[in-house]
Amino acid sequence: MSRGSDVAGMKKSVEEHAERFSEKAAEYDDSKSEEYHACASLVIDHADPTPDDVVLDLGAGTGAIALALAPDAKRVLARDISEGMMDEGRRKAAASGLSNVEFDYGEFRDPNVPAGQRVDVVTSNFALHHLDDAGKREAIRVMAGTGARRIVLGDVAFFESPDPSEPYYSPEVDDPATVGTLVEAFTDVGFAVVDVERVHDQVAVIVAERIGSGDEVPGAE
Ligand SMILES: C[S@@+](CC[C@H](N)C(=O)[O-])C[C@H]1O[C@@H](n2cnc3c(N)ncnc32)[C@H](O)[C@@H]1O
């Protein structure tokens, strides 16, 4: 997929999302809600990498998850479509002396993982809701296809009926799924959902563990 491509069903193209986030990158860290912080903290806790683990953080933004996990992991591959957000992340990594976090361009459905690179844990926080539900399913299939044993997804997701007046998403740019849709997407690719944390009626953390050896991902090519 090219960087500027418009994806069928997405409310904004990948390029428009990248531009939108790059414009607000400098203020991004100071603009987050209590629920965002609670969600990020749960994603970090559930990811729980070992010192040998390689973590892939998708929609990494300014590195809230990637930088927090780096001291406990071997390597963190931080992927995002917004260079402005990643520049903030790179600056913060350098300021903290973290040399095992690598920010690079990567889209959910094409995360730019080097060939032959092992991935043990995939994380994503507050980012997948930019894709429509078919795109989310495809992204979850790609996450499973990395071979990771655990995937931890924190995001805007509906436990009950969507309420557009709530502050956790903007209907013109965001497209959250129901928690049920996400759980089904994980089970479809051979993962068991072992925990669902309800941060808010519209904010969930889903923890999924691979069933079996990981040699086969149902439906993967
Ligand atoms: C709300 S921020 C979350 C950043 C970070 N995960 C955090 O917890 O602070 C959403 C991020 O998702 C990225 N993003 C949006 N669409 C994406 C896509 N299709 N592939 C990869 N990243 C995407 C944006 O550029 C942005 O940095």
The ligand as an ORCA input file, in Angstrom:
! r2SCAN-3c Opt
* xyz 0 1
  C      -3.890      8.877     19.419
  S      -2.282      8.483     18.775
  C      -1.696      7.229     19.887
  C      -0.193      7.204     19.969
  C       0.394      6.263     21.016
  N       0.095      4.875     20.740
  C      -0.088      6.635     22.396
  O      -0.585      5.756     23.112
  O       0.089      7.797     22.786
  C      -2.677      7.567     17.306
  C      -1.467      7.296     16.414
  O      -1.866      6.356     15.407
  C      -1.196      6.697     14.217
  N      -1.940      6.092     13.108
  C      -3.146      6.462     12.584
  N      -3.479      5.652     11.579
  C      -2.476      4.737     11.460
  C      -2.233      3.642     10.589
  N      -3.111      3.305      9.628
  N      -1.086      2.913     10.750
  C      -0.204      3.232     11.728
  N      -0.370      4.270     12.575
  C      -1.495      5.008     12.439
  C      -1.199      8.229     14.219
  O      -0.229      8.763     13.352
  C      -0.938      8.528     15.686
  O       0.428      8.704     15.961
*
